[in-house]
């Protein structure tokens, strides 16, 4: 399932809390799916959509901080913690690990909805960046090994003549490679190619000469 319509996941072992949160979140037009445990959430099929996870700190199987650590290894949604047993050390750990908010029960409904909105915006931006990076990686995969060797010289500002000398080939050949790189990467300017290379983590320190 692929949709830009956001979704909110609720994980809380208290049925009454799940029902109340689901009703509140649905009342502002958001999709919501609730789970009674971390295991249920992890095992569920999730739509390919911007999301937020409203997570209880204390759960019967895996506690909220442990689930946060598990999700950090992948592309889990931003988390808004809720808890009736909060403490400062737990809230500090949660926020340092990237939680959007840490709300003690009973919490202000508008504060929760505001945190959910912020989380969805953040997740949408992160998903966009991942999508753009995946597209760049596809383009980079089209380059030949020689073109990949030439690319760092191009983005470092080396002239074709200097690049040719460093790589032991002709200036004309480097010019051809340079044109192919620009075409395959879909770069409309050198500045755009530099940004693409930076996003791909390509170092601008090629060759032996300066």
C-alpha positions, 0 to 999 in steps of 0.5 A: 500500500503506497499513499501520501495520506499519513497514519498514526500508530498507537501502542498502549496496553490499556484498551481504554487509552487505545480507544480514547486516543484512536477517537481523538486522532480520528476526530482530526481526520487522521488514519489511526491503527492501535496495538496492545503490545510492541510485538503486535506493532512490529508484526503488523503490515504497515502502509508506505505512508508518512507516520507517527508512533504514539507509544506508551513507555510501559508495555507488557512485553517490550517497553517503549524505550526498547522498542524505540531502540529497535526501530532506530535500526531501520526507518521507523516513524518519529515517536511521541511517548506517553506515560503514566509512570514517567521519570526524568531519566526516561524522558531524557533518554527518549528525547536524546534518542530522537523522540518528538515529545514525552507527555505524562498522562493525563496530557493536554489533547492539543499538545498531543495533536501538535506533537503528532503533526510535528512528527508527521511533517518530520517523517514526510521530510525524511521519506522525501530525502530517502527517496531522493537518495535512492534515485541518486544511487540508481543514477550513480549505478549507471556510471561505468567504473571509469566514469566513477573514477572521473567524477571526484575530479569533476566535482573537485573542480579539476580541469580536464587536462589535469584530470587526464594527466592524473588518470593517464588518459587524454583530455578529449577522453576526459571530456567525453566522460564528463559529458556522460557523467552529467547526462547519466546523473541528470545534472543540469550544472556543475553545482547540481552535480556537486550537491548530488555527489555530496549527498552520495558521500563522494569525497572531493579529494581525488588524484595526486596533484592539486 
